[in-house]
Amino acid sequence: MTGLLLALGIETEDVLVQPESWATPAYAKPHFEDRERNRFDFGNFNRLSPETARSMLARCRACIPHADVVIVNQQVRQGIHTPEIRSALSELIAEFLKDLPGRQPALRLLLRRRAQEAE
């Protein structure tokens, strides 16, 4: 993937690769004799390592001051959103939002809702 990104002129120095206990989430839907069969899921048993988590958070901390917007998205059950990551991201958001008066209450409410949904 990084080779494809580089070929398109996209910087990849902050792309993280965790070589163990991680597979890119994907699924395949086999078709046999014009009938769709049950899908095969990959990446359902991912475990974010503490080293990868620390590296990801450090990179977020370094990049946030240079960003206009930060989107954190994970759409699979076994992804990056461990309780520790959610807590650390909340701390980062609070840290960088203190210079943006009037925005904190709405964001805190959103974070609380997301945390409740995850429980």
ChimeraX attribute file (.defattr): number of C-alpha atoms within 10 A of each C-alpha:
attribute: neighborCount
match mode: 1-to-1
recipient: residues
	/A:1	8
	/A:2	14
	/A:3	10
	/A:4	9
	/A:5	11
	/A:6	11
	/A:7	10
	/A:8	9
	/A:9	9
	/A:10	11
	/A:11	11
	/A:12	12
	/A:13	8
	/A:14	11
	/A:15	10
	/A:16	13
	/A:17	9
	/A:18	13
	/A:19	9
	/A:20	10
	/A:21	11
	/A:22	18
	/A:23	14
	/A:24	10
	/A:25	15
	/A:26	11
	/A:27	12
	/A:28	11
	/A:29	11
	/A:30	12
	/A:31	11
	/A:32	8
	/A:33	6
	/A:34	7
	/A:35	7
	/A:36	10
	/A:37	12
	/A:38	9
	/A:39	11
	/A:40	10
	/A:41	12
	/A:42	14
	/A:43	17
	/A:44	16
	/A:45	14
	/A:46	18
	/A:47	16
	/A:48	18
	/A:49	15
	/A:50	11
	/A:51	9
	/A:52	15
	/A:53	19
	/A:54	13
	/A:55	14
	/A:56	17
	/A:57	15
	/A:58	11
	/A:59	15
	/A:60	16
	/A:61	16
	/A:62	11
	/A:63	12
	/A:64	14
	/A:65	10
	/A:66	8
	/A:67	9
	/A:68	6
	/A:69	7
	/A:70	10
	/A:71	5
	/A:72	7
	/A:73	9
	/A:74	10
	/A:75	9
	/A:76	13
	/A:77	13
	/A:78	16
	/A:79	18
	/A:80	21
	/A:81	19
	/A:82	15
	/A:83	12
	/A:84	12
	/A:85	17
	/A:86	16
	/A:87	14
	/A:88	15
	/A:89	18
	/A:90	15
	/A:91	12
	/A:92	15
	/A:93	18
	/A:94	15
	/A:95	11
	/A:96	12
	/A:97	14
	/A:98	11
	/A:99	10
	/A:100	9
	/A:101	8
	/A:102	10
	/A:103	11
	/A:104	15
	/A:105	10
	/A:106	10
	/A:107	15
	/A:108	14
	/A:109	11
	/A:110	12
	/A:111	17
	/A:112	13
	/A:113	11
	/A:114	12
	/A:115	13
	/A:116	9
	/A:117	8
	/A:118	12
	/A:119	6
